[in-house]
Amino acid sequence: MVPGSDNMNKTEKKKNSRGAVLPFVLLVLSVTLLLGAAMLRSALSARQISNIYTARAVATMAADSALDLAMETAYYIRSTENTDMLEEYDPDAQTTEVSSAGITPILGGGIFGLSLGPASPFASLENVAGWVYTSDTMTLHNSSKPAQCSYKFKTDKEFRKFEIVSYGNCMNQSKEIYAELILRGPYFGIGTKNGFILNVETNIQTVPADAELELVTNSIVKNSVVLKNGVVVPGDIVIGPGANPDEVVSLASGATVTGTISSNYEKIEFPSVSAPLLSSRAWPAPDPATGKITITESGTYPGYSTGNGEEIVVEGNVTMVVAGDLRLKNSASLTVASGSSLDLYLKRALTVDNSAVIQNANFDKYATAEAIRDATRCLKIFGTGGCDSIDLKNDSELAAAIYAPNAILLLHNQADFYGAVLGGLYVDIRNSGTFYFVEDLYEHDDTHIASLKLNPGSWREK
């Protein structure tokens, strides 16, 4: 053995061992660096994605906020008819401020860096003379990321419809919302503030047969909506916001609702009714030959209580304001003649006693749904703030639209009723005939009892 050879072999083995470990260490370091880089890239990517989603959410919030502001402005314009802040729009003028497409760049130079959506966001009002309003660009600072928003709307001269477009922008994300506010009348079926009761003999149907019926109340009080035994509601029941349907609605044995029973997201509005200012008139004397009282002129009439069997006939298109109580005693009648119409404004109570009748001679129950609707529109009964009761014991078929937001309405006809009943306080129906809800009774001239509402299906986002 050569002296020192063992030490040399050990030294060489250590050198070889170091040489084998170094590539492994380098490999581990490389893998670690790659993993670190991948994790960093993933983190950066996740942050970017998070920023995008956050920006989108903030942009949507901004557009929603602008839409809320637009709706509040529209409500204000509608209620006050103040046009100081509006720009008049004439479709024939073709001005540079309001193009034939109905809109100019809302934010002057496209601060959002986005298109304005469809060529005409105000499609149905594009060629309608009216008003346009463009908001300032507003910045929202109460969010995680600053955002901008604005809105524009267009309305017709009578403020019956508002078409709205709102915009939100955050970073490179944008949101556009299109909506329509339209005047909607109250004739959806039966509506009250404090509830209603449908008694045992109440039978409900609709005209046409597939019409959408809603029975609506703002009440949240337990058992304030009562359906007695055997009553079938061919539609929906809607109760006050946040209320429990199982507590508010009482269904007796055999009572059925074919649609849904649900709580509303907000209280329904019952616009107050103001009687038109008309010349004061006395009730005409009865005709000596027939004994009939014939009303041919619009005006404000004093309260009146008929004699038993007395007949009142309305001829022509008449608007009557009755300043006091109106009562039809036994076997008396109030008839709207064929080809005539009556808008009856009540400042006090209306009572139709047993065997007395209010008749609409335009009505034919065997006619088409459209003809029944048109006939029903010929008799409208409005209750002003002082009208606290409408009590109908009609002894024959009645076709009428009744709207009395502060009245208790009692309908116990012994024959069929066609129309809609909106009694603001409470409605009690005990028909021995059938209550037919007639669809589409609202007319554009009834703007005094309409409210601006979102048009179903009009909401569109981009």
Secondary structure, DSSP 4 states (H G I P E B T S, - for coil): --TTHHHHHHHHHHHHHHHHHHHHHHHHHHHHHHHHHHHHHHHHHHHHHHHHHHHHHHHHHHHHHHHHHHHHHHHHHHHH---TT-EEE-TTT--SSS-TTS---TTTTTTT----SSS-TTGGGTTS-EEEEEPPPEEE-SSSS-EEEEEEEEEETT--EEEEEEEEEETTEEEEEEEEEEEE-S-SEEEESS-EEE-TT-EEEEESTT---EEEE---STT-EEE-TT-EESSEEEESTT--HHHHEEE-TT-EESS-EEE-SSPPP----------B-PPPPPPTTT--EEE-S-EEE--EEPPTT-EEEE-SEEEEEE-S-EEE-TT-EEEE-TT-EEEEEESS-EEE-TT-EEEETT--TTS-HHHHHHHHTTEEEEE-TT--EEEE--SS-EEEEEEETT-EEEE--SS-EEEEEEESSEEEE--SSEEEEES----TT-GGG-EEEEPTT--EE-
